[in-house]
Amino acid sequence: MHFDYDSPLIRFLNKSADLLVLNLLFLISCVPIVTIGAAITAMYAVNLRSVRYGDGYVFQNYTKAFMGNFKQATGAWLIMLAGWVLIYIDVRFWSAANAGMLSRAMLAVSYAIAAGLFALQTWLFPVIAKMRDPLKVQFANAAKMAVGYFIPYTVICLLIHFVVFYMAYVNVAMLVVLLVVGFAAVSYICSFFLYKVFSMLITEESLGADDLLYQDKSNEE
């Protein structure tokens, strides 16, 4: 019996196995909270590479990206974490305050700032995974992408995160799925949209005439 190793089913099973391994590596790397930034960066490095080249080697690519980006990704995460802590304190304060309309207005402002911070974070760690610049430039580039490509790419990624994490919050079965494969799966799906932007900004070697992201411009000339 002939067994087709390149069938859609086999490719799906291989990708599912890769995401399971990647999700496990991500969760283990997040155990010390200070390493979460490096873990997110490494996860996106693997998934962005997979979107581009379709290869596996999850463990090797993850560990290489984790160590290679550790210093910058950790610095970025500590800055982001400080921002999240301040927003949390602000929300707690205004939720407990009995200031009527002022409390509601300040809560609305806090939630708006939180949404903007999450939009920045959505781009920041993929940018660190993909680009080599000083941390200040990485933050600036992530902010420009979050705003400049707000529709549709930032909005799509935010909606994907919101839907998945909300479902995990209200449904135990979905929470289990999230813990088993969900973080890596969400990152993988978002990577398709993020790479659409990276392909406009970064020049990479073409994979040939069928390259959907980078067309061979030499043929056009």
One Martini backbone bead per residue (centre of mass of N, CA, C, O) as a GRO file, in nm:
protein
  221
    1MET     BB    1   0.094   0.037   0.025
    2HIS     BB    2   0.061   0.365  -0.044
    3PHE     BB    3   0.232   0.641   0.123
    4ASP     BB    4   0.150   0.979   0.171
    5TYR     BB    5   0.366   1.225   0.310
    6ASP     BB    6   0.216   1.482   0.137
    7SER     BB    7  -0.042   1.494   0.262
    8PRO     BB    8  -0.269   1.684   0.423
    9LEU     BB    9  -0.282   1.504   0.678
   10ILE     BB   10   0.022   1.485   0.739
   11ARG     BB   11   0.074   1.788   0.756
   12PHE     BB   12  -0.123   1.836   0.988
   13LEU     BB   13   0.013   1.643   1.193
   14ASN     BB   14   0.291   1.777   1.190
   15LYS     BB   15   0.197   2.057   1.279
   16SER     BB   16   0.065   1.971   1.543
   17ALA     BB   17   0.324   1.859   1.669
   18ASP     BB   18   0.484   2.122   1.658
   19LEU     BB   19   0.282   2.286   1.838
   20LEU     BB   20   0.306   2.112   2.089
   21VAL     BB   21   0.607   2.155   2.134
   22LEU     BB   22   0.605   2.465   2.133
   23ASN     BB   23   0.409   2.502   2.370
   24LEU     BB   24   0.584   2.359   2.580
   25LEU     BB   25   0.833   2.540   2.557
   26PHE     BB   26   0.686   2.800   2.631
   27LEU     BB   27   0.584   2.723   2.916
   28ILE     BB   28   0.859   2.656   3.038
   29SER     BB   29   0.988   2.944   2.974
   30CYS     BB   30   0.761   3.099   3.167
   31VAL     BB   31   0.809   3.029   3.465
   32PRO     BB   32   0.993   3.260   3.463
   33ILE     BB   33   0.859   3.563   3.421
   34VAL     BB   34   1.114   3.710   3.294
   35THR     BB   35   1.101   3.505   3.019
   36ILE     BB   36   0.851   3.570   2.840
   37GLY     BB   37   0.969   3.741   2.612
   38ALA     BB   38   1.161   3.521   2.500
   39ALA     BB   39   0.934   3.314   2.447
   40ILE     BB   40   0.768   3.476   2.244
   41THR     BB   41   0.994   3.527   2.042
   42ALA     BB   42   1.062   3.228   1.982
   43MET     BB   43   0.782   3.147   1.884
   44TYR     BB   44   0.779   3.350   1.644
   45ALA     BB   45   1.033   3.255   1.505
   46VAL     BB   46   0.922   2.976   1.431
   47ASN     BB   47   0.654   3.064   1.285
   48LEU     BB   48   0.774   3.256   1.074
   49ARG     BB   49   0.952   3.039   0.947
   50SER     BB   50   0.720   2.845   0.875
   51VAL     BB   51   0.569   3.036   0.684
   52ARG     BB   52   0.814   3.065   0.488
   53TYR     BB   53   0.937   2.737   0.483
   54GLY     BB   54   0.790   2.485   0.637
   55ASP     BB   55   0.954   2.393   0.873
   56GLY     BB   56   1.088   2.255   1.147
   57TYR     BB   57   1.290   2.238   1.406
   58VAL     BB   58   1.181   2.348   1.682
   59PHE     BB   59   1.396   2.319   1.903
   60GLN     BB   60   1.634   2.456   1.763
   61ASN     BB   61   1.492   2.729   1.689
   62TYR     BB   62   1.405   2.805   1.973
   63THR     BB   63   1.675   2.807   2.129
   64LYS     BB   64   1.817   3.006   1.944
   65ALA     BB   65   1.613   3.243   1.983
   66PHE     BB   66   1.615   3.260   2.289
   67MET     BB   67   1.921   3.324   2.322
   68GLY     BB   68   1.959   3.552   2.101
   69ASN     BB   69   1.701   3.738   2.241
   70PHE     BB   70   1.708   3.762   2.552
   71LYS     BB   71   1.798   4.047   2.630
   72GLN     BB   72   1.595   4.218   2.462
   73ALA     BB   73   1.328   4.070   2.539
   74THR     BB   74   1.352   4.118   2.844
   75GLY     BB   75   1.357   4.424   2.839
   76ALA     BB   76   1.081   4.452   2.698
   77TRP     BB   77   0.914   4.298   2.912
   78LEU     BB   78   0.972   4.480   3.158
   79ILE     BB   79   0.838   4.726   3.036
   80MET     BB   80   0.560   4.600   2.987
   81LEU     BB   81   0.509   4.507   3.278
   82ALA     BB   82   0.504   4.787   3.400
   83GLY     BB   83   0.257   4.879   3.239
   84TRP     BB   84   0.059   4.659   3.348
   85VAL     BB   85   0.081   4.734   3.646
   86LEU     BB   86  -0.025   5.024   3.621
   87ILE     BB   87  -0.300   4.950   3.502
   88TYR     BB   88  -0.395   4.770   3.733
   89ILE     BB   89  -0.385   4.986   3.950
   90ASP     BB   90  -0.578   5.183   3.811
   91VAL     BB   91  -0.825   4.996   3.795
   92ARG     BB   92  -0.848   4.937   4.096
   93PHE     BB   93  -0.885   5.225   4.190
   94TRP     BB   94  -1.143   5.308   4.010
   95SER     BB   95  -1.320   5.067   4.108
   96ALA     BB   96  -1.312   5.164   4.421
   97ALA     BB   97  -1.412   5.424   4.347
   98ASN     BB   98  -1.665   5.691   4.430
   99ALA     BB   99  -1.682   5.894   4.137
  100GLY     BB  100  -1.854   5.800   3.918
  101MET     BB  101  -1.798   5.941   3.623
  102LEU     BB  102  -1.493   5.950   3.668
  103SER     BB  103  -1.445   5.648   3.698
  104ARG     BB  104  -1.555   5.564   3.419
  105ALA     BB  105  -1.363   5.740   3.252
  106MET     BB  106  -1.092   5.620   3.364
  107LEU     BB  107  -1.150   5.331   3.283
  108ALA     BB  108  -1.168   5.383   2.981
  109VAL     BB  109  -0.879   5.485   2.956
  110SER     BB  110  -0.738   5.230   3.064
  111TYR     BB  111  -0.849   5.035   2.846
  112ALA     BB  112  -0.730   5.188   2.606
  113ILE     BB  113  -0.435   5.158   2.692
  114ALA     BB  114  -0.437   4.849   2.700
  115ALA     BB  115  -0.496   4.810   2.399
  116GLY     BB  116  -0.242   4.960   2.301
  117LEU     BB  117  -0.037   4.778   2.449
  118PHE     BB  118  -0.123   4.513   2.307
  119ALA     BB  119  -0.064   4.607   2.022
  120LEU     BB  120   0.236   4.649   2.069
  121GLN     BB  121   0.299   4.357   2.168
  122THR     BB  122   0.210   4.206   1.910
  123TRP     BB  123   0.471   4.331   1.754
  124LEU     BB  124   0.735   4.335   1.923
  125PHE     BB  125   0.831   4.031   1.928
  126PRO     BB  126   0.834   3.982   1.623
  127VAL     BB  127   1.038   4.207   1.566
  128ILE     BB  128   1.267   4.083   1.735
  129ALA     BB  129   1.270   3.813   1.569
  130LYS     BB  130   1.325   3.972   1.275
  131MET     BB  131   1.501   4.204   1.394
  132ARG     BB  132   1.809   4.426   1.401
  133ASP     BB  133   1.786   4.638   1.678
  134PRO     BB  134   1.748   4.857   1.888
  135LEU     BB  135   1.515   4.879   2.129
  136LYS     BB  136   1.401   5.156   2.053
  137VAL     BB  137   1.348   5.076   1.755
  138GLN     BB  138   1.159   4.839   1.809
  139PHE     BB  139   0.938   5.006   1.940
  140ALA     BB  140   0.891   5.199   1.704
  141ASN     BB  141   0.820   4.984   1.490
  142ALA     BB  142   0.583   4.856   1.640
  143ALA     BB  143   0.412   5.114   1.655
  144LYS     BB  144   0.394   5.167   1.349
  145MET     BB  145   0.256   4.898   1.280
  146ALA     BB  146   0.010   4.913   1.468
  147VAL     BB  147  -0.092   5.175   1.319
  148GLY     BB  148  -0.035   5.141   1.004
  149TYR     BB  149  -0.176   4.824   1.038
  150PHE     BB  150  -0.450   4.820   1.187
  151ILE     BB  151  -0.579   4.797   0.899
  152PRO     BB  152  -0.615   4.462   0.953
  153TYR     BB  153  -0.385   4.328   1.131
  154THR     BB  154  -0.419   4.421   1.423
  155VAL     BB  155  -0.718   4.352   1.452
  156ILE     BB  156  -0.699   4.051   1.394
  157CYS     BB  157  -0.502   3.976   1.624
  158LEU     BB  158  -0.678   4.082   1.854
  159LEU     BB  159  -0.926   3.903   1.798
  160ILE     BB  160  -0.790   3.631   1.830
  161HIS     BB  161  -0.707   3.668   2.122
  162PHE     BB  162  -0.981   3.738   2.245
  163VAL     BB  163  -1.142   3.486   2.167
  164VAL     BB  164  -0.958   3.268   2.290
  165PHE     BB  165  -0.935   3.385   2.587
  166TYR     BB  166  -1.237   3.399   2.643
  167MET     BB  167  -1.301   3.100   2.601
  168ALA     BB  168  -1.100   3.007   2.825
  169TYR     BB  169  -1.250   3.163   3.056
  170VAL     BB  170  -1.554   3.016   3.005
  171ASN     BB  171  -1.391   2.739   2.920
  172VAL     BB  172  -1.234   2.456   3.014
  173ALA     BB  173  -1.170   2.311   2.748
  174MET     BB  174  -1.032   2.560   2.618
  175LEU     BB  175  -0.810   2.583   2.831
  176VAL     BB  176  -0.677   2.314   2.765
  177VAL     BB  177  -0.611   2.379   2.472
  178LEU     BB  178  -0.434   2.621   2.533
  179LEU     BB  179  -0.221   2.461   2.704
  180VAL     BB  180  -0.146   2.252   2.476
  181VAL     BB  181  -0.170   2.462   2.186
  182GLY     BB  182  -0.275   2.766   2.175
  183PHE     BB  183  -0.033   2.960   2.175
  184ALA     BB  184   0.098   2.851   1.913
  185ALA     BB  185  -0.153   2.878   1.729
  186VAL     BB  186  -0.194   3.181   1.752
  187SER     BB  187   0.088   3.257   1.650
  188TYR     BB  188   0.062   3.117   1.374
  189ILE     BB  189  -0.177   3.275   1.263
  190CYS     BB  190  -0.054   3.562   1.302
  191SER     BB  191   0.200   3.520   1.121
  192PHE     BB  192   0.059   3.557   0.848
  193PHE     BB  193  -0.005   3.861   0.893
  194LEU     BB  194   0.273   3.970   0.977
  195TYR     BB  195   0.427   3.879   0.714
  196LYS     BB  196   0.291   4.074   0.522
  197VAL     BB  197   0.452   4.313   0.640
  198PHE     BB  198   0.745   4.212   0.630
  199SER     BB  199   0.744   4.179   0.313
  200MET     BB  200   0.745   4.504   0.275
  201LEU     BB  201   1.028   4.559   0.462
  202ILE     BB  202   1.178   4.288   0.378
  203THR     BB  203   1.460   4.148   0.227
  204GLU     BB  204   1.441   3.836   0.057
  205GLU     BB  205   1.491   3.548  -0.068
  206SER     BB  206   1.370   3.391  -0.321
  207LEU     BB  207   1.174   3.084  -0.393
  208GLY     BB  208   1.045   3.183  -0.661
  209ALA     BB  209   0.771   3.200  -0.869
  210ASP     BB  210   0.581   3.091  -0.608
  211ASP     BB  211   0.630   3.336  -0.440
  212LEU     BB  212   0.399   3.511  -0.234
  213LEU     BB  213   0.591   3.732  -0.085
  214TYR     BB  214   0.857   3.713  -0.289
  215GLN     BB  215   0.924   3.849  -0.570
  216ASP     BB  216   1.116   3.840  -0.858
  217LYS     BB  217   1.238   4.146  -0.959
  218SER     BB  218   1.437   4.069  -1.190
  219ASN     BB  219   1.210   3.979  -1.391
  220GLU     BB  220   1.073   4.266  -1.416
  221GLU     BB  221   1.339   4.404  -1.544
   0.00000   0.00000   0.00000
